[in-house]
Amino acid sequence: MTDIAGRQRDLRAMLIAAKIVPVLTIERVADAVPLARALVAGGVRTLEITLRTAAAIDAVKAVIADVPEAIVGIGTVLSAADFEQAHKLGARFTVSPGATPALLEAAAQSDLPLLPGVATASEVMQARDYGFDTLKFFPAEQAGGRAMLRAWAGPFPDLRVCPTGGITEANAAEWLGQPNVLAVGGSWICPTASIRAGDWAGITAMCARTMKSLSPG
């Protein structure tokens, strides 16, 4: 088996540095590079491009090729086949909304980091059985919110998460204040309307303001 513990440590370090991982659902390939550049310019470098649209694969290729400052991950990974595709595309990490045994096994045997999604204690336990202690808590607000994370801290003191689902500019700092939260994921930092309008300057300004508000001091 590959060094899953080492990959988990690397993933934790990446998330701590990122603070925010924008969840990007890109409808037009032409938007991919200017969107990524706008995010990076605002201080947001770690990006999750979801496999939810027909444009997703070409968007990933374009950002990896043209925005080298970005740390590109692939989200909405639903199967071992999706995971393998992400590996071939050159993703730096992958994210799943949930986690099947097949997906966890594929990731455990690979050198590509996976952030598996969990919403219950049983799912946390299953992920841990495969060596994963850094997880995506999804859908975070709907699955119990910060109170759920405080409850998990007892039986899973070493668990660390990136919550996604219901995270907003208004509550991001409260989520990041939880001891078991490394970073938060969300799409508020790059609204669909702003992407469709090509308001790249507005997205950069939103990122810069948010990152400044989350930085100590």
Secondary structure, DSSP 8 states (H G I E B T S, - for coil): ---HHHHHHHHHHHHHHHSEEEEE--S-HHHHHHHHHHHHHTT--EEEEES-STTHHHHHHHHHHH-TTSEEEEE---SHHHHHHHHHHT-SEEE-SS--HHHHHHHHTSSS-EE-EE-SHHHHHHHHHTT--EEEETTTTTTTHHHHHHHHTTT-TT-EEEEBSS--TTTHHHHHTSTTB--EEESTTS-HHHHHHT-HHHHHHHHHHHHHHHS--
